[in-house]
Amino acid sequence: MKKIYKILIAALLLALTSNAFAASKKSIVCTTFPQYDWVMNILGDKAQSFEVTLLLNKGTDLHSYQPSVKDIAKISVCDLFVYVGGESDEWVEKVLDAANNKSMLVVNMMQTLGDRVYEEELVEGMQGEEEEEEEGEEEEPEYDEHIWLSLKNAVIITEQLSEQLQKLDSKNAAVYKSNAAAYINQLKALDAQYSQVVAQSGTNILLFGDRFPFRYLTEDYGLKYYAAFIGCSAESEASFETITFLAQKLDELKLKAVITLEKSDKKIAKTIVASSSAKNQTILEMDSIQSINQKEIKAGKTYLSAMKKNLEVLKEALR
């Protein structure tokens, strides 16, 4: 605890020295890429008038990220702070309390979504986390943090971000409202394409030889799934029982693909395919859009481009 306070004090001292720069432009800080991209789309041509910071910009996973002194300093003096609001963001409350920035606007995305936030679920065949629980301690529910993998959620959060940006820069409120409306139309159009693909598919079941962060996507379109691990799992080695179960499901359901996540070594997926009777299933890759780096952003990667690629993968997996 003493360590975090020392870091906070150092960060606040650094923040004081950067106040002059911070005052020259309105400052927006986003923890993960999806909300950063949504903000940039709402700002449009006005983005150059803001200092917009993406904290997780080096391919860091949301679940392992811890803010640096520089990150805390940026948050402390920002005008708008946007974060996911799940278990991985437990550090946020301490930082905001220490900053004591009364004028800061804050968007907690999970709070914004209300009852659209789902608990993590352990489906049949899925390998649970190896955690030691203290005797007599009641386990608190764990909520799935991957809320951005629902286009319907993206619409709701974009609307909220637009409202906050209109408060932050009321002079250009009409611009932000118009930009948000145009972007929301794109989100809704892609949502409709997802619905059409699912409606025309040969199956409604997906099988992941990996973690499963796509709960929100499957809920949106009535899809069922099997997977090796829950979305926030730190596990990387699947048990013999998990592999066997998933391989049997491949055969039983005559599924044509096993899905992995971006940057996966595909080891588990390959083992599942090799353990099936058919041994000819395609290994596909879907993007959880949470470990993005600057190189990808500069190359033109956006939330919409990633979700469009995911749709193509989904189409192949469900044929």
Secondary structure, DSSP 8 states (H G I E B T S, - for coil): -HHHHHHHHHHHHHHHHTHHHHHHSEEEEESSHHHHHHHHHHHGGGGGGEEEEESS-BS--GGG----HHHHHHHHH-SEEEE--SGGGTTHHHHHHHH--TT-EEEEHHHHHGGG--B----TT---------TT------B---GGG-HHHHHHHHHHHHHHHHHHTGGGHHHHHHHHHHHHHHHHHHHHHHHHHHHT-S--EEEEEEEE--HHHHHHHT-EEEEEEETT----S--HHHHHHHHHHHHHHT--EEEEETT---HHHHHHHHHSSS---EEEEE--S-S-BHHHHHTT--HHHHHHHHHHHHHHHT-
